[in-house]
Amino acid sequence: MHWPKDREAIRASYNAQGFVVVKQFCQEQQVQALRKNLDRYISDIVPGLPAMDVFFEDKSDQHQIRQLPRMGLHDPWFHDQLTIGPLPQIAEHLIGCSIVPQDVSYFNKLAEIGEPTPPHQDGFYFHLAPCEALTLWLALDDVDEENGCMHYVAGSHQRGMRNHGRTQVLGFSQGVVDYGSDEDRANEVSACASAGDLVIHDAMIIHRTGANQSSRSRRALGFVYYSSRAETDTAAKAQYHEKLSGELKAEGRI
Ligand SMILES: O=C(O)CCC(=O)C(=O)O
């Protein structure tokens, strides 16, 4: 499916499954502009970031970036991608009312060492009521089973929030504790993507990614939008952020 030609089919599939893959959302030139600005962000902005806004595989090697949350806060170019143009347009179309752009994050799985992302529901991290939000996950490389594509439990966005517990995965501190039931496994589907494809998911869907077992990179950007109807429990969110930051510092991980 392609945007905007298949806008109604994209919405129908997103509503039914909780995710949808939009092919060639960005053309090669736009993907190159995103990669170029990512490189600029890494060389110019990363050295001055607070500890919770850059996660390294090993903090003694600052070339090995694993995740960059809150890029829109630190850089006007990425803020513009989040707030202007086709990304917020498709987010609004799918959420079905006005939206509040939240965040841009870089998700990297380095060749051969990129770890799996535990099964989780984004809404658990967002602290929203009602939990109306989505992520636009833009592939910057070709992504498949071998280098860490998305796996979704189709339809799980309609089955409520599962219990989450603390994981040891830097950047994904919470995971579904009882993941792996017959229903989970039967409904799990993988979403392979080419560079420039947009993989979209509802904040309630259970999803995970595998390790990067290949010699290829697996880079992606996640753009998050909330519905204007959703209210954030800012106190709970800030409290968790502070607790986690303290724990990660004490463990020497950031
Ligand atoms: O890129 C990944 O490995 C996971 C990203 C993710 O879970 C998300 O964007 O919600």
The ligand as an ORCA input file, in Angstrom:
! r2SCAN-3c Opt
* xyz 0 1
  O      13.464     -0.504     16.660
  C      13.242     -1.337     17.545
  O      13.958     -2.293     17.749
  C      12.009     -1.238     18.383
  C      11.250      0.033     18.214
  C       9.966      0.020     18.976
  O       9.662     -0.899     19.694
  C       9.052      1.137     18.837
  O       9.317      2.073     18.063
  O       7.996      1.118     19.500
*
